Amino acid sequence: MGVPDYIRQMRKHIGHDLLWLPSVSAVVRNEAGELLLGKRSDDGRWSVVSGFVEPGEQPATAVVREVQEETGLDVEPIRLASVVSHPHHYPNGDRCEYLNLGFHCRLLGGTARVNDDESEAVEWFAPDRLPDLDAHARLVIARALDGTDAAWYLPAGAVWDDGNAH
């Protein structure tokens, strides 16, 4: 799907300046316990499947939609695992601050594949053989698989600085 029209419209007005956006990420495992990752087409990095929450869309609906759009897989969110605000700078100069909701999702069906232009590749990885991931992706995975029922968030007053809270 690429960049939603409403973000394109905002970028016409603000250029590359900071844009605050709600987003979701999905941690999905297959029957072998492997984790689903996508190799992003914008920066070539591996990451959890993530995307924007569209206006009027609920986050749980957004995470199901994003996984389907990017990978062709059907999932069901089973737990909100993390809530964190983090910056992202795109190669084209766009700056965003994402309020990201990380979901642990159950795989319902489908075959993992590149399903849109947002990914160069989609693969399953053993948890002990993950490619190089940024701090946000590592945090979302760790919190989704931590075995607790509560969602994790940075304590009041803490600041996210490239994955280090202080």
Contact map, one row per residue, 1 for C-alpha under 8 A:
1111000000000000000000000000000000000000000000000000000000000000000010000000000000000000000000000000000000000000000111000000000000000000000000000000000000000000000000
1111000000000000000000000000000000000000000000000000000000000000000000000000000000000000000000000000000000000000000111000000000000000000000000000000000000000000000000
1111101100000000000000000000000000000000000000000000000000000000000000000000000000000000000000000000000000000000000000000000000000000000000000000000000000000000000000
1111111100000000000000000000000000000000000000000000000000000000000000000000000000000000000000000000000000000000000000000000000000000000000000000000000000000000000000
0011111110000000000000000000000000000000000000000000000000000000000000000000000000000000000000000000000000000000000000000000000000000000000000000000000000000000000000
0001111111000000000000000000000000000000000000000000000000000000000000000000000000000000000000000000000000000000000000000000000000000000000000000000000000000000000000
0011111111100000000000000000000000000000000000000000000000000000000000000000000000000000000000000000000000000000000000000000000000000000000000000000000000000000000000
0011111111110000000000000000000000000000000000000000000000000000000000000000000000000000000000000000000000000000000000000000000000000000000000000000000000000000000000
0000111111111000000000000000000000000000000000000000000000000000000000000000000000000000000000000000000000000000000000000000000000000000000000000000000000000000000000
0000011111111110000000000000000000000000000000000000000000000000000000000000000000000000000000000000000000000000000000000000000000000000000000000000000000000000000000
0000001111111111000000000000000000000000000000000000000000000000000000000000000000000000000000000000000000000000000000000000000000000000000000000000000000000000000000
0000000111111110000000000000000000000000000000000000000000000000000000000000000000000000000000000000000000000000000000000000000000000000000000000000000000000000000000
0000000011111110000000000000000000000000000000000000000000000000000000000000000000000000000000000000000000000000000000000000000000000000000000000000000000000000000000
0000000001111111100000000000000000000000000000000000000000000000000000000000000000000000000000000000000000000000000000000000000000000000000000000000000000000000000000
0000000001111111100000000000000000000000000000000000000000000000000000000000000000000000000001000000000000000000000000000000000000000000000000000000000000000000000000
0000000000100111110000000000000000000000000000000000000000000000000000000000000000000000000011100000000000000000000000000000000000000000000000000000000000000000000000
0000000000000111111000000000000000000000000000000000000000000000000000000000000000000000000001110000000000000000000000000000000000000000000000000000000000000000000000
0000000000000001111100000000000000000000000000000000000000000000000000000000000000000000000001111000000000000000000000000000000000000000000000000000000000000000000000
0000000000000000111110000000000000000000000000000000000000000000000000000000000000000000000000111000000000000000000000000000000000000000000000000000000000000000000000
0000000000000000011111000000000000000000000000000000000000000000000000000000000000000000000000011110000000000000000000000000000000000000000000000000000000000000000000
0000000000000000001111100000000000000000000000000001100000000000000000000000000000000000000000011110000000000000000000000000000000000000000000000000000000000000000000
0000000000000000000111110000000000000000000000000001100000000000000000000000000000000000000000000111000000000000000000000000000000000000000000000000000000000000000000
0000000000000000000011111000000000000000000000000111100000100000000000000000000000000000000000000111100000000000000000000000000000000000000000000000000000000000000000
0000000000000000000001111100000000000000000000000111100000100110000000000000000000000000000000000001111000000000000000000000000000000000000000000000000000000000000000
0000000000000000000000111110000000000000000000011110000000000010000000000000000000000000000000000001111000000000000000000000000000000000000100000000000000000000000000
0000000000000000000000011111000000000000000000011100000000000010001000000000000000000000000000000000011110000000000000000000000000000000000000000000000000000000000000
0000000000000000000000001111100000110000000000011000000000000000000000000000000000000000000000000000011110000000000000000000000000000000000110010000000000000000000000
0000000000000000000000000111110000110000000000000000000000000000000000000010000000000000000000000000000111100000000000000000000000000000000000000000000000000000000000
0000000000000000000000000011111111110000000000000000000000000000000000000000000000000000000000000000000011100000000000000000000000000000000000000000000000000000000000
0000000000000000000000000001111111110000000000000000000000000000000000000000000000000000000000000000000000100000000000000001000000000000000000000000000000000000000000
0000000000000000000000000000111111000000000000000000000000000000000000000000000000000000000000000000000000000000000000000000000000000000000000000000000000000000000000
0000000000000000000000000000111111000000000000000000000000000000000000000000000000000000000000000000000000000000000000000000000000000000000000000000000000000000000000
0000000000000000000000000000111111100000000000000000000000000000000000000000000000000000000000000000000000000000000000000000011000000000000000000000000000000000000000
0000000000000000000000000000111111110000000000000000000000000000000000000000000000000000000000000000000000000000000000000001111000000000000000000000000000000000000000
0000000000000000000000000011110011111000000000000000000000000000000000000000000000000000000000000000000000000000000000000001111000000000000000000000000000000000000000
0000000000000000000000000011110001111100000000011000000000000000000000000000000000000000000000000000000000000000000000000111100000000000000000000000000000000000000000
0000000000000000000000000000000000111110000001111000000000000000000000000000000000000000000000000000000000000000000000000111100000000000000000000000000000000000000000
0000000000000000000000000000000000011111000001111000000000000000000000000000000000000000000000000000000000000000000000111110000000000000000000000000000000000000000000
0000000000000000000000000000000000001111100111100000000000000000000000000000000000000000000000000000000000000000000000111100000000000000000000000000000000000000000000
0000000000000000000000000000000000000111111111100000000000000000000000000000000000000000000000000000000000000000000001111000000000000000000000000000000000000000000000
0000000000000000000000000000000000000011111110000000000000000000000000000000000000000000000000000000000000000000000011110000000000000000000000000000000000000000000000
0000000000000000000000000000000000000001111100000000000000000000000000000000000000000000011000000000000000000000000001000000000000000000000000000000000000000000000000
0000000000000000000000000000000000000001111110000000000000000000000000000000000000000000011000000000000000000000000000000000000000000000000000000000000000000000000000
0000000000000000000000000000000000000011111111000000000000000000000000000000000000000000000000000000000000000000000000010000000000000000000000000000000000000000000000
0000000000000000000000000000000000000011101111100000000000000000000000000000000000000000000000000000000000000000000000000000000000011000000000000000000000000000000000
0000000000000000000000000000000000001111000111110000000000000000000000000000000000000000000000000000000000000000000000000000000000111000000000000000000000000000000000
0000000000000000000000000000000000001111000011111000000000000000000000000000000000000000000000000000000000000000000000000000000000001100100000000000000000000000000000
0000000000000000000000001110000000011100000001111100000000000000000000000000000000000000000000000000000000000000000000000000000000000000100010000000000000000000000000
0000000000000000000000001110000000011100000000111110000000000000011001000000000000000000000000000000000000000000000000000000000000000000000000000000000000000000000000
0000000000000000000000111100000000000000000000011111000000000010011000000000000000000000000000000000000000000000000000000000000000000000000000000000000000000000000000
0000000000000000000000111000000000000000000000001111100000000110010000000000000000000000000000000000000000000000000000000000000000000000000000000000000000000000000000
0000000000000000000011110000000000000000000000000111110000000100000000000000000000000000000000000000000000000000000000000000000000000000000000000000000000000000000000
0000000000000000000011110000000000000000000000000011111011100100000000000000000000000000000000000000000000000000000000000000000000000000000000000000000000000000000000
0000000000000000000000000000000000000000000000000001111110000100000000000000000000000000000000000000000000000000000000000000000000000000000000000000000000000000000000
0000000000000000000000000000000000000000000000000000111110000000000000000000000000000000000000000000000000000000000000000000000000000000000000000000000000000000000000
0000000000000000000000000000000000000000000000000000011111000000000000000000000000000000000000000000000000000000000000000000000000000000000000000000000000000000000000
0000000000000000000000000000000000000000000000000000111111101100000000000000000000000000000000000000000000000000000000000000000000000000000000000000000000000000000000
0000000000000000000000000000000000000000000000000000100111111100000000000000000000000000000000000000000000000000000000000000000000000000000000000000000000000000000000
0000000000000000000000110000000000000000000000000000100011111110000000000000000000000000000000000000100000000000000000000000000000000000000000000000000000000000000000
0000000000000000000000000000000000000000000000000000000001111111000000000000100000000000000000000000000000000000000000000000000000000000000000000000000000000000000000
0000000000000000000000000000000000000000000000000000000011111111100000000000000000000000000000000000000000000000000000000000000000000000000000000000000000000000000000
0000000000000000000000010000000000000000000000000011110011111111110000000000000000000000000000000000000000000000000000000000000000000000000000000000000000000000000000
0000000000000000000000011100000000000000000000000110000000111111111000000000100000000000000000000000001000000000000000000000000000000000000000000000000000000000000000
0000000000000000000000000000000000000000000000000000000000011111111100000111100000000000000000000000000000000000000000000000000000000000000000000000000000000000000000
0000000000000000000000000000000000000000000000000000000000001111111110000000000000000000000000000000000000000000000000000000000000000000000000000000000000000000000000
0000000000000000000000000000000000000000000000001110000000000111111111000000000000000000000000000000000000000000000000000000000000000000000000000000000000000000000000
0000000000000000000000000100000000000000000000001100000000000011111111111110000000000000000000000000000000000000000000000000000000000000000000000000000000000000000000
0000000000000000000000000000000000000000000000000000000000000001111111111110000000000000000000000000000000000000001000000000000000000000000000000000000000000000000000
1000000000000000000000000000000000000000000000000000000000000000111111110000000000000000000000000000000000000000001100000000000000000000000000000000000000000000000000
0000000000000000000000000000000000000000000000001000000000000000011111110000000000000000000000000000000000000000111111100000000000000000000000000000000000000000000000
0000000000000000000000000000000000000000000000000000000000000000001111111000000000000000000000000000000000000011111100000100000000000000000000000000000000000000000000
0000000000000000000000000000000000000000000000000000000000000000001111111100000000000000000000000000000000000111111000000000000000000000000000000000000000000000000000
0000000000000000000000000000000000000000000000000000000000000000001100111110000000000000000000000000000000111111000000000000000000000000000000000000000000000000000000
0000000000000000000000000000000000000000000000000000000000000001001100011111000000000000000000000000000000111100000000000000000000000000000000000000000000000000000000
0000000000000000000000000001000000000000000000000000000000000001001100001111100000000000000000000000000011111000000000000000000000000000000000000000000000000000000000
0000000000000000000000000000000000000000000000000000000000000001000000000111110000000000000000000000000011110000000000000000000000000000000000000000000000000000000000
0000000000000000000000000000000000000000000000000000000000010011000000000011111100000000000000000000001111000000000000000000000000000000000000000000000000000000000000
0000000000000000000000000000000000000000000000000000000000000000000000000001111100000000000000000000001111000000000000000000000000000000000000000000000000000000000000
0000000000000000000000000000000000000000000000000000000000000000000000000000111110000000000000000000001110000000000000000000000000000000000000010000101000000000000000
0000000000000000000000000000000000000000000000000000000000000000000000000000111111000000000000000000111100000000000000000000000000000000000000010000011000000000000000
0000000000000000000000000000000000000000000000000000000000000000000000000000001111100000000000000000111100000000000000000000000000000000000100110000111100000000000000
0000000000000000000000000000000000000000000000000000000000000000000000000000000111110000000000000001111000000000000000000000000000000000000100110000001110000000000000
0000000000000000000000000000000000000000000000000000000000000000000000000000000011111000000000000011110000000000000000000000000000000000000000000000001111000000000000
0000000000000000000000000000000000000000000000000000000000000000000000000000000001111100000000000011100000000000000000000000000000000000000000000000000011000000000000
0000000000000000000000000000000000000000000000000000000000000000000000000000000000111110000000001111000000000000000000000000000000000000000000000000000000000001000000
0000000000000000000000000000000000000000000000000000000000000000000000000000000000011111000000001111000000000000000000000000000000000001000000000000000000000001110000
0000000000000000000000000000000000000000000000000000000000000000000000000000000000001111100000111100000000000000000000000000000000000000000000000000000000000000000000
0000000000000000000000000000000000000000000000000000000000000000000000000000000000000111110000111100000000000000000000000000000000000000000000000000000000000000000000
0000000000000000000000000000000000000000000000000000000000000000000000000000000000000011111011110000000000000000000000000000000000000000000000000000000000000000000000
0000000000000000000000000000000000000000011000000000000000000000000000000000000000000001111111100000000000000000000000000000000000000000000000000000000000000000000000
0000000000000000000000000000000000000000011000000000000000000000000000000000000000000000111111000000000000000000000000000000000000000000000000000000000000000000000000
0000000000000000000000000000000000000000000000000000000000000000000000000000000000000000011111000000000000000000000000000000000000000000000000000000000000000000000000
0000000000000001000000000000000000000000000000000000000000000000000000000000000000000000111111100000000000000000000000000000000000000000000000000000000000000000000000
0000000000000011110000000000000000000000000000000000000000000000000000000000000000000000111111110000000000000000000000000000000000000000000000000000000000000000000000
0000000000000001111000000000000000000000000000000000000000000000000000000000000000000011110011111000000000000000000000000000000000000000000000000000000000000000000000
0000000000000000111110000000000000000000000000000000000000000000000000000000000000000011100001111100000000000000000000000000000000000000000000000000000000000000000000
0000000000000000011110000000000000000000000000000000000000000000000000000000000000001111000000111110000000000000000000000000000000000000000000000000000000000000000000
0000000000000000000111100000000000000000000000000000000000000000000000000000000000001111000000011111000000000000000000000000000000000000000000000000000000000000000000
0000000000000000000111100000000000000000000000000000000000000000000000000000000000111100000000001111100000000000000000000000000000000000000000000000000000000000000000
0000000000000000000001111000000000000000000000000000000000000000000000000000000001111100000000000111110000000000000000000000000000000000000000000000000000000000000000
0000000000000000000000111000000000000000000000000000000000100000000000000000000111110000000000000011111000000000000000000000000000000000000000000000000000000000000000
0000000000000000000000011110000000000000000000000000000000000000000000000000000111100000000000000001111100000000000000000000000000000000000100010000000000000000000000
0000000000000000000000011110000000000000000000000000000000000010000000000000111111000000000000000000111110000000000000000000000000000000000100010000000000000000000000
0000000000000000000000000111000000000000000000000000000000000000000000000000111110000000000000000000011111000000000000000000000000000000000000011000000000000000000000
0000000000000000000000000111100000000000000000000000000000000000000000000011111000000000000000000000001111100000000000000000000000000000000000000000000000000000000000
0000000000000000000000000001100000000000000000000000000000000000000000000011110000000000000000000000000111110000000000000000000000000000000000000000000000000000000000
0000000000000000000000000001110000000000000000000000000000000000000000001111000000000000000000000000000011111000000000000000000000000000000000000000000000000000000000
0000000000000000000000000000000000000000000000000000000000000000000000001111000000000000000000000000000001111100000000000000000000000000000000000000000000000000000000
0000000000000000000000000000000000000000000000000000000000000000000000001110000000000000000000000000000000111110000000000000000000000000000000000000000000000000000000
0000000000000000000000000000000000000000000000000000000000000000000000011100000000000000000000000000000000011111000000000000000000000000000000000000000000000000000000
0000000000000000000000000000000000000000000000000000000000000000000000111000000000000000000000000000000000001111100000000000000000000000000000000000000000000000000000
0000000000000000000000000000000000000000000000000000000000000000000000111000000000000000000000000000000000000111110000000110000000000000000000000000000000000000000000
0000000000000000000000000000000000000000000000000000000000000000000001110000000000000000000000000000000000000011111000001110000000000000000000000000000000000000000000
0000000000000000000000000000000000000000000000000000000000000000000001110000000000000000000000000000000000000001111110111100000000000000000000000000000000000000000000
0000000000000000000000000000000000000000000000000000000000000000000111110000000000000000000000000000000000000000111110100000000000000000000000000000000000000000000000
1100000000000000000000000000000000000000000000000000000000000000000011100000000000000000000000000000000000000000011111100000000000000000000000000000000000000000000000
1100000000000000000000000000000000000000100000000000000000000000000001000000000000000000000000000000000000000000011111110000000000000000000000000000000000000000000000
1100000000000000000000000000000000000001110000000000000000000000000001000000000000000000000000000000000000000000000111110000000000000000000000000000000000000000000000
0000000000000000000000000000000000000111100000000000000000000000000001000000000000000000000000000000000000000000011111111100000000000000000000000000000000000000000000
0000000000000000000000000000000000000111100100000000000000000000000000000000000000000000000000000000000000000000010011111100000000000000000000000000000000000000000000
0000000000000000000000000000000000000111000000000000000000000000000000000000000000000000000000000000000000000000110000111110000000000000000000000000000000000000000000
0000000000000000000000000000000000011110000000000000000000000000000000100000000000000000000000000000000000000001110000111111000000000000000000000000000000000000000000
0000000000000000000000000000000000011100000000000000000000000000000000000000000000000000000000000000000000000001100000001111100000000000000000000000000000000000000000
0000000000000000000000000000010001111000000000000000000000000000000000000000000000000000000000000000000000000000000000000111110000000000000000000000000000000000000000
0000000000000000000000000000000001111000000000000000000000000000000000000000000000000000000000000000000000000000000000000011111011000000000000000000000000000000000000
0000000000000000000000000000000011100000000000000000000000000000000000000000000000000000000000000000000000000000000000000001111111000000000000000000000000000000000000
0000000000000000000000000000000011100000000000000000000000000000000000000000000000000000000000000000000000000000000000000000111111000000000000000000000000000000000000
0000000000000000000000000000000000000000000000000000000000000000000000000000000000000000000000000000000000000000000000000000011111000000000000000000000000000000000000
0000000000000000000000000000000000000000000000000000000000000000000000000000000000000000000000000000000000000000000000000000111111100000000000000000000000000000000000
0000000000000000000000000000000000000000000000000000000000000000000000000000000000000000000000000000000000000000000000000000111111111000000000000000000000000000000000
0000000000000000000000000000000000000000000001000000000000000000000000000000000000000000000000000000000000000000000000000000000011111000000000000000000000000000000000
0000000000000000000000000000000000000000000011000000000000000000000000000000000000000000000000000000000000000000000000000000000001111100000000000000000000000000000000
0000000000000000000000000000000000000000000011100000000000000000000000000000000000000000000000000000000000000000000000000000000001111110110000000000000000000000000000
0000000000000000000000000000000000000000000000100000000000000000000000000000000000000000000000000000000000000000000000000000000000011111110000000000000000000000000000
0000000000000000000000000000000000000000000000000000000000000000000000000000000000000000000000000000000000000000000000000000000000001111111000000000000000000000011000
0000000000000000000000000000000000000000000000000000000000000000000000000000000000000100000000000000000000000000000000000000000000000111111100000000000000000000011000
0000000000000000000000000000000000000000000000110000000000000000000000000000000000000000000000000000000000000000000000000000000000001111111110000000000000000000000000
0000000000000000000000000000000000000000000000000000000000000000000000000000000000000000000000000000000000000000000000000000000000001111111111000000000000000000000000
0000000000000000000000000000000000000000000000000000000000000000000000000000000000000000000000000000000000000000000000000000000000000011111111100000000000000000001000
0000000000000000000000001010000000000000000000000000000000000000000000000000000011000000000000000000011000000000000000000000000000000001111111110000000000000000000000
0000000000000000000000000010000000000000000000010000000000000000000000000000000000000000000000000000000000000000000000000000000000000000111111111000000000000000000000
0000000000000000000000000000000000000000000000000000000000000000000000000000000000000000000000000000000000000000000000000000000000000000011111111100000000000000000000
0000000000000000000000000000000000000000000000000000000000000000000000000000000011000000000000000000000000000000000000000000000000000000001111111100001100000000000000
0000000000000000000000000010000000000000000000000000000000000000000000000000001111000000000000000000011100000000000000000000000000000000000111111110000000000000000000
0000000000000000000000000000000000000000000000000000000000000000000000000000000000000000000000000000000100000000000000000000000000000000000011111110000000000000000000
0000000000000000000000000000000000000000000000000000000000000000000000000000000000000000000000000000000000000000000000000000000000000000000001111111000000000000000000
0000000000000000000000000000000000000000000000000000000000000000000000000000000000000000000000000000000000000000000000000000000000000000000000011111100000000000000000
0000000000000000000000000000000000000000000000000000000000000000000000000000000000000000000000000000000000000000000000000000000000000000000000000111111000000000000000
0000000000000000000000000000000000000000000000000000000000000000000000000000001010000000000000000000000000000000000000000000000000000000000000000011111000000000000000
0000000000000000000000000000000000000000000000000000000000000000000000000000000110000000000000000000000000000000000000000000000000000000000000000001111100000000000000
0000000000000000000000000000000000000000000000000000000000000000000000000000001111100000000000000000000000000000000000000000000000000000000000100001111110000000000000
0000000000000000000000000000000000000000000000000000000000000000000000000000000011100000000000000000000000000000000000000000000000000000000000100000011111000000000000
0000000000000000000000000000000000000000000000000000000000000000000000000000000001110000000000000000000000000000000000000000000000000000000000000000001111100000000000
0000000000000000000000000000000000000000000000000000000000000000000000000000000000110000000000000000000000000000000000000000000000000000000000000000000111110110000010
0000000000000000000000000000000000000000000000000000000000000000000000000000000000000000000000000000000000000000000000000000000000000000000000000000000011111100000000
0000000000000000000000000000000000000000000000000000000000000000000000000000000000000000000000000000000000000000000000000000000000000000000000000000000001111100000000
0000000000000000000000000000000000000000000000000000000000000000000000000000000000000000000000000000000000000000000000000000000000000000000000000000000000111110000000
0000000000000000000000000000000000000000000000000000000000000000000000000000000000000000000000000000000000000000000000000000000000000000000000000000000001111111000011
0000000000000000000000000000000000000000000000000000000000000000000000000000000000000000000000000000000000000000000000000000000000000000000000000000000001001111100111
0000000000000000000000000000000000000000000000000000000000000000000000000000000000001100000000000000000000000000000000000000000000000000000000000000000000000111111111
0000000000000000000000000000000000000000000000000000000000000000000000000000000000000100000000000000000000000000000000000000000000000000000000000000000000000011111111
0000000000000000000000000000000000000000000000000000000000000000000000000000000000000100000000000000000000000000000000000000000000000011000000000000000000000001111100
0000000000000000000000000000000000000000000000000000000000000000000000000000000000000000000000000000000000000000000000000000000000000011001000000000000000000001111110
0000000000000000000000000000000000000000000000000000000000000000000000000000000000000000000000000000000000000000000000000000000000000000000000000000000000000011111111
0000000000000000000000000000000000000000000000000000000000000000000000000000000000000000000000000000000000000000000000000000000000000000000000000000000001000111101111
0000000000000000000000000000000000000000000000000000000000000000000000000000000000000000000000000000000000000000000000000000000000000000000000000000000000000111100111
